[in-house]
Amino acid sequence: MNIIVPMAGRGSRLRPHTLTTPKPMLLVAGMSIVSRLVRDIVRLLDQPVINIGFVLGDPVFFGDEVVDELQQLAKEFGAKAHIFRQFKALGTGHAILCAESLLSGPTVIAYADTLFRADFALDSSADAIIWVKKVKNPEAYGVVETNDKGEIKGLVEKPQTQVSDLAVIGIYYFKQAADLKDELTALMDEKLTRGGEYQINDGILRMIQNGKRFTTAEVSQWMDCGNPAITVETNQRMLRILETEGELLEGTYTNSNSTVIPPCYIADGVEIHNSTIGPFVSIGQDTRIENSTIENSMIQSHCVLSGVKLKDAMLGNHVKYNGDFSVVSLGDYTELK
């Protein structure tokens, strides 16, 4: 089994946090988005993962530190890491073709901007599977259109009339990924673009037209990391899930005259003094907090916070913050005094 993770985007909606850190590498509930995504996919599969391909953008932004972390991630699952580059933003289909050497045999393709929870077995009789979630407002999403057998017959982007309430979450399984490679290659050869970009949906539609059988697999939880407010909400939901699953959320940290209200993720080396933390707070390693009250917030590593009252906040790495604000979104190396 191969896994391909296209993650070359700059995450502009999550700025300023993604000015210095690629979005998939941001920590949510103590783990990077891409690490949690890959881990949860591997947990669902009934076959060993041999190769994991990561499609990155410009090496100036996705540099050696990112590559090293991704190589270590693949190693955790006994897989070989493959690093590919997408130097031009030519669409989702183009990004997948950047990993052309891995497009053979059973393959999962997963975009690194979403987290999920699911419990199902892959349908071995299907040529491909698209993972979906039932939503109340399908007009805001791309959805699958199915026939009376539950097989996918079409994909509709933001339908204005009722087509389906099953939204595509950005994770796909292909029994034979070479079929997708052939169709995406044909799209590029014929220069069939949408807004100047080559899209995976067009490759999938060609596969369906050529008789390939697509089915759906519905996830129970789907969490987005599109902008700071939604990412903070996803952090809250993930902490609640992890607490229910019994995952250890607190490392070795210093607590001096402070109250921690679970669920919270607290990394090793954190110091908390005369403060109230939680619920739903994630704190990165070697952060110091004193005389503060923090609820439903994300704080990355090596921060120094004093006398702050935060709710629904997202702070980057190396932030120094001493002030009287509440809802904030601060990128790396910000100082408020």
N, C-alpha and C positions, 0 to 999 in steps of 0.2 A: 504494500500500500504506500502511495505517495501522498504527501500533503503539500499544497502550494498556497502561499500566503502573499497576495499582492499588497504591498504596504508602502508604495512610493509617494503617496500624497503628502502634502505639507501640513494638513490639518488646520487650514486657515481659520475655521470657525472656533477653534480652541485657543487662538492667540489671546494673551501673550505666552501661554504655557508651551506652545509648540514653536516658538521662535528659536529655542535652544534645544528642545527635546522633541524628537519625532513622536507623533501622537501614539502610535502603538507601544512606545516604550514608557508612557506615563503609567504611574502606579495607581491602581484602583484596588482598594481593600488589601494593600500590601504587596500586590503582584502586578507586573506590567500587563497591559491589555493583551499583547500578543502571547505572552507566556500563559496566561489564563485561558485564552482561546485555544491554543494548541493542546494544552493539558486536557481540556474538557472534550475536545474532538477525539484525542487518543483514547480517552476513557470510554467513548461510545463504540469504538471500532472493534470488530471481532477478528481483525487481522493485524499482524505486527506492522509497524510503520518503518519502512526502510529508508526513505528519503524525505526530507523536508526542505522545500525550496522557498526562499524569501526574496520577493521582488522589491528591491529598494530603489530609491531615487539617487540623486547626485551624491557621490561620496564625500563632498564637502560637508553635507548635512548628515547623511547616513554614513558616518565614518567608522574607523577601526573599532571604537568602543562598542558601537551598535553591532557590528559584525561579530565581535568576540562574544557578546551576550547571546546572540542568536545561535552561534555555533555551540555554545554551552547548553542552550535550551534543547537543541536537537539531540545532543549527547545524552541528556537526561533520559531520553526515551529509546536509547540505543539506535538512533537514526543518524544518517549522514546529512549534514547541513550543506545546502547549495545556495550561493549568493548570486543573484541576477540583478541587473540594473535596467531600469526604465528611465532613459535620459530625457524623453519628451512625453508630455502628458497627452497620449493619443488614445485614451480610453481603456475601459476594463478588458476588452478583448485583446488589445495590444499588450497590456500588462501581462496577461496570461501567456501569450506567445513568447514573451521574454524568457519564460521558463520552459521553452520548447523541449529541451532534452528530458524533462520529467513528464511530458504529456504522453504517457503510454501506460497501459494496464490500469488497475483500479486506483483512482485518485480523488482526493477531496480538495476542493478549492474553497478557501475561506478568506473573506476580506477582514482585515484587522481593525475594524472599528465597531465591533459588536461583541457582546457577551451573551451567553445563553445557558439554559438548563434544559435537559431533555433526557428521556429514558425510552429508547426504542431500538429495535434491531434493524439494520439496513435490509431493504427488500432485495434479495439476491436475484429475483426474477426480472427486475427493472434494469433497463440500460442506463438510467440515470435517475437521481433523486434531487429534488430541490427542497431545502428546509424552509418551513413557513411558520407563521404565527397568525392566529385569528385576531383581527383588529376591528375596532369600532368605527374607524374612519378610513376605509380603504382608499378613498380619493387622495390621500396624502402619501400613498406608497405605490410601489410596483407590486402587482398581484398576479397570481396564477389563475388561469381559466381552465376548468376541468370538464371532462365529459361524464356521462352517467356511470362510467366504470371507475371514476376517481382518477383517471389518467390526465396528465396535463396536455391540453391542446393549444394553449396560447399563453402569452405573457403580455400584460397590459400595464403601461406606466401611468400612474395617477388617473385612474378611470373616472370620467365624469358621470357615467351611468353605472348602475349596479352590474358588476361582472363577477366579483368574488370578494370575500372578506379574508382571504388567505394572503398575507403579505410575505414577499420574499425577503428573507433576513440576510442574504449574502453568503450562504454556505451551500455548496453543491457537491454531489458525489457522481462520479462517472465510472461505470464498470470498465470502459475502455476509453481512456482519455484521448487516445489517438483520433477518435471520431470527432471530438471537439477541436482538436488541433487542425484537422483537415478542413473543417468548416470555417474556422477563424482565418486560416491561411487563404482560403478562397475569397473571403470578404476583403482581405487586404489586396489580393491580386486584382480583384474587381473594383477596388477602391470604393467599397460600399460603406459609407460613414454616416453617422448622425451628428450633426454639428461639428464635423471635422474629426470625430472620434470613432474608433471601432469598438463595438459593444458586445459583451458576452451574450446578451439576450438574442442578438441576431444570429450568432453561431448556434445557440440552443434551438431557435425557431427553425433553422435549416435542418438540424438533426431530427426534429419532430416531423418536419415535412418529408424527410427521407425514411420515415418509419420507425425511428427509435422511440422506445417506450419510456416516458418520464412519469414518475409518481412523486407524491409529496411525503414528507415526514414532518410532523408538527412538534415544535418545541413548546415546553411548558412556560419558560421564561425567556424573554428577549429584552436585553438592556443595551441602550445606545450610549455612545460617548461622543456625541456630535458637538456639543458646546459646553462651557463650564457649568451652567445650571443643570443640564441633563446628566453630565458626568458626576456631579455631586449626588444627584438622585440615584444614579446607578451604583455609586459607592455605598449608599444607604441600603439599597436592595441587596447588593452582594454581601454586605456584612450580615444582614438578617439571614440570608441563605446559608452562609458559612457557619453561623452560630447554630442554626438548626441541624446542619450536617455534622456538627461536633468538631469542626476544624479549630486548631489552636490559633488564636488571634493575637496573643500578647507574647512578646519576647522578653528578654531580660532588660528591665528598665528601672529607673529610680523614681519612687513615689514618696514625696515628702509632704505630709499634711494635705493630701489631695484626695479627691473622690473621682473614681472612674466609673461611669455608668455604661454598662455593656448594651449592645455589642460595639466594641472598638477594636481597631487594629493598632497596636503599638509596637514599633520595631525595636530591635536591640539598640542600646545606647541612649535611649530617650531619657530625659530628665523632666519630671513634672513636680513643681513646687507650688504649694498654696493655691491650687487651682481645682476647678471642676471640669472634667472632660467627659463628653458623651451626652446622650447616646449617638451612635453613627458617626464616629470620628476616626479617620485614618491618619497616623502620624509616622513619617519616615524616620530613618535611623539618625541618631546623633542630633536630634532636635531638642532644644531646651525651651520649656514653657514655664512661666511663673506668674502668679497673681492674675490668672486669666480664667475666663469661662468660655468654653468652646463646645458647640453642638452642631451635628450634621455638617461636618466640614472635612476637607481633604488638605493635609499639610505634608509636603514632600520632605526631603532630607535636609539636614544641616541648617535648620532654621532656628532663629532666636526670637521668641515672642514674650513680651512682658506687658502686663496691664491691658490685655485686649479682651474684648467680648465679641465673639464671632458666632454666627449662625449662617448656614448655607454658603460657606466660604470655600474658596479653592486657592491655595498658596503653592507656589513653585518651590524649587530648591534654593537654599542659601538666602532665604528671605529674612530680613531683620525688621521687626515690626514692633513699635512701641507707640500705641496711640489709642484713640477712642472712636473706632469705626465699627461697623457691624457686618454688612454684606459686602465682601470684597472678592476680587479675583486678581491675584498678584503673580506675575511671572518670576522666573529665576533671578536671583541677585537683587531684588527690589529692596529698598530700605525706606521705611516710614518711621519718623522719629517725632 
